[in-house]
Amino acid sequence: MTDSDKLPGLLRTLAYTVRAAMRTDPKVAAGGLLLIPLGWVSGTLFGLWLKLLVDAVVGADQRGVIAACTLMVVTWVGGFMVGTFGRRFNETLQDKAGVNLEHELIHVAAGTHSIQYLELPRYVDRLDPLRKEAWIVHWTLEALAETLGAFAQAAFTIALLVSIHPALALLPAFGIPALLAARAAALREKRAEEGTAAHRRRQRHFVKLGTDSSPGKEIRVFGLERELVRLSRVEWSKEHAIQTRVAWKGTGWQVATSAFFAVGFVGVLVLVGLSVARGTATVGDLALALVLARTMSHNLGMVVGMTRWLVDCLATGQRFLWLVERGRAEEPAATAPVPARLKQGMVLKNLSFGYPGTDRVILDDVTLTLAAGSVVALVGENGAGKSTLVKLLCGMYEPTGGAVLVDGTDLRELDPREWRKRCTGAFQDHARLELQVRDAVTIGDLDRLGDRDAAEDSLAAAGAAELASTLPNGLDTQLGTTWPGGTDLSGGQWQKVALARGLMRDDPLLTVLDEPTASLDAQTEDALFARYAAEARRSRPSNGVTLLVSHRFSTVRAADHIVVLGHTGVLEQGSHDELIRRDGVYAELYHLQARGYR
Ligand SMILES: Nc1ncnc2c1ncn2[C@@H]1O[C@H](COP(=O)(O)OP(=O)(O)OP(=O)(O)O)[C@@H](O)[C@H]1O
């Protein structure tokens, strides 16, 4: 585990969460923190009023009886009111803080410059539970208020016990093992949850495969429903075995520590009983000691329960804060300005790369020039590293060796946000944004979000000029069948929407088209790419680079420069004619595909 993988401490997480709640609504947060503990303490006052009542009854003091009863009613109503108002405050706070935290989660998960938090298993396992449990974090303040209340009640109870007999101060010591056991159990459970996250994700993946429409055809053709159930059960069993073991261990400790407390409880009764018999304590004291010792067991149970709840909330908060801090650590220190226009282009200089946490070298000492204003095609067998190269060019990962230079400046020195603003593209695993068609397209250039003309132009440029007219509400059609009036698109149509989105930015320095046309037929892809190439060569002010990744050689031949990537490095590069003349790998694959089309 590296330093950056370490979770922040519990206290730091608590401070962060309290600050976040205070920022959300300081009055409501402070109200909850104050009133809930008051509600708790009022419960213990009952024991005191009971002692007064018993002593007044034994001493035949009528005014004392009425006073004690009045105090009981006032404490009861008052305690109920402050507790209820405090909880109401907390519920209001949870609503507001919950949505804020979820927004912060989107902000940090989608805003970190590196994409590793969404791709690398050890980070995905940490992020995955957070996606479903971000709301637990906003319970922290309520858990803190309840924990403070439980502690305040326990402290008040101890003070009253000491007032009867100083030795009774020892009673809580019998409860300390239970507290420690609860804390350890909560941490063990969280660790187990993190340790089993991969099994849980896989189990849910199999359920999703069995219930989603897109894999539905293959599942039926291959008759996979029993196999999916089996695979899901295997993963569930692994997760369940670990979690059950941890839960039973916690239960064992809980029983043992409760028995230890029972010994202390009996000791209180013996001590105060003997004092009453000797005449050094009153019957009221015995009644009070009985009530307090009983509430003490309940109090400590509550202190244990509430502490556990708080630690539980904080354990989720730790992951949340870890992600926030990772996001902050990635805040760009780089400030070199992004050029308005490329003069030389982009150069990969002795670039090497392996994914963090893995030993495999994906790119090894690659040197390559993507000239300004040129259209470069990248071809190579599956897994050669084409998409990896695209991610490096977009600054989503940093090279492990060498550099990506933009007009001679290391990409790491450029502000990544400014660099991304000048990149655009479409990807093989494009997002199916379930918005209205025009928004799904124009979101590619936020300054023109919703602009109908821009949406029409981009769709036309992506070869989908007719798409809107085939949809029930034209450009206003809601995409996605799970929404009211929503429509689904074919795979090729979704791809064209993604392409149109990628064509929204007017003057990018880098356009990456990473197999965005895999669902389209060869002629459509050829026509589209010819259009991009013409567009890119049209003397754009930015003089940007266009990089096309494709497996179709008929398409890539239109590029100015073709790079054939093999495992870890460049095998060949040059124009189509040069590579054909060389009669190497490219020529062989090109002729092979050309024969296939004949
Ligand atoms: N996030 C990741 N973590 C670890 N390894 C990865 C990750 N993404 C890709 N790889 C590995 O890097 C290698 C190159 O993958 P990449 O997606 O760049 O290949 P590609 O040339 O684009 O392949 P294809 O033509 O099939 O799309 C593959 O072996 C893949 O397993």
The ligand as an SDF file (V2000), in Angstrom:
LIG
                    3D

 31 33  0  0  0  0  0  0  0  0999 V2000
   -7.0100    0.3060  -16.7700 N   0  0  0  0  0  0  0  0  0  0  0  0
   -6.1660   -0.6620  -17.0800 C   0  0  0  0  0  0  0  0  0  0  0  0
   -5.4580   -1.2920  -16.1270 N   0  0  0  0  0  0  0  0  0  0  0  0
   -4.5790   -2.2680  -16.4370 C   0  0  0  0  0  0  0  0  0  0  0  0
   -4.3350   -2.6980  -17.7000 N   0  0  0  0  0  0  0  0  0  0  0  0
   -5.0230   -2.1140  -18.6940 C   0  0  0  0  0  0  0  0  0  0  0  0
   -5.9770   -1.0730  -18.4470 C   0  0  0  0  0  0  0  0  0  0  0  0
   -6.4980   -0.6740  -19.6280 N   0  0  0  0  0  0  0  0  0  0  0  0
   -5.8890   -1.4470  -20.5830 C   0  0  0  0  0  0  0  0  0  0  0  0
   -5.0220   -2.2830  -20.0110 N   0  0  0  0  0  0  0  0  0  0  0  0
   -4.1460   -3.2490  -20.7170 C   0  0  0  0  0  0  0  0  0  0  0  0
   -3.3160   -2.5270  -21.5860 O   0  0  0  0  0  0  0  0  0  0  0  0
   -3.1580   -3.2360  -22.8110 C   0  0  0  0  0  0  0  0  0  0  0  0
   -3.4380   -2.2750  -23.9520 C   0  0  0  0  0  0  0  0  0  0  0  0
   -4.8230   -1.9570  -23.9140 O   0  0  0  0  0  0  0  0  0  0  0  0
   -5.4420   -0.9050  -24.9160 P   0  0  0  0  0  0  0  0  0  0  0  0
   -6.8800   -0.7640  -24.5700 O   0  0  0  0  0  0  0  0  0  0  0  0
   -4.6170    0.3100  -24.9320 O   0  0  0  0  0  0  0  0  0  0  0  0
   -5.2660   -1.6900  -26.2930 O   0  0  0  0  0  0  0  0  0  0  0  0
   -5.8340   -1.3400  -27.7430 P   0  0  0  0  0  0  0  0  0  0  0  0
   -4.6770   -1.3820  -28.6770 O   0  0  0  0  0  0  0  0  0  0  0  0
   -6.6230   -0.0800  -27.7160 O   0  0  0  0  0  0  0  0  0  0  0  0
   -6.7680   -2.5840  -27.9960 O   0  0  0  0  0  0  0  0  0  0  0  0
   -8.1160   -2.7270  -28.8830 P   0  0  0  0  0  0  0  0  0  0  0  0
   -7.7210   -2.6640  -30.3150 O   0  0  0  0  0  0  0  0  0  0  0  0
   -8.5840   -4.0880  -28.5380 O   0  0  0  0  0  0  0  0  0  0  0  0
   -9.0560   -1.6440  -28.4560 O   0  0  0  0  0  0  0  0  0  0  0  0
   -4.1080   -4.4110  -22.7660 C   0  0  0  0  0  0  0  0  0  0  0  0
   -3.3480   -5.5720  -22.5620 O   0  0  0  0  0  0  0  0  0  0  0  0
   -4.9830   -4.1610  -21.5810 C   0  0  0  0  0  0  0  0  0  0  0  0
   -5.2360   -5.3570  -20.9110 O   0  0  0  0  0  0  0  0  0  0  0  0
  1  2  1  0
  2  3  1  0
  2  7  2  0
  3  4  2  0
  4  5  1  0
  5  6  2  0
  6  7  1  0
  6 10  1  0
  7  8  1  0
  8  9  2  0
  9 10  1  0
 10 11  1  0
 11 12  1  0
 11 30  1  0
 12 13  1  0
 13 14  1  0
 13 28  1  0
 14 15  1  0
 15 16  1  0
 16 17  2  0
 16 18  1  0
 16 19  1  0
 19 20  1  0
 20 21  2  0
 20 22  1  0
 20 23  1  0
 23 24  1  0
 24 25  2  0
 24 26  1  0
 24 27  1  0
 28 29  1  0
 28 30  1  0
 30 31  1  0
M  END
$$$$
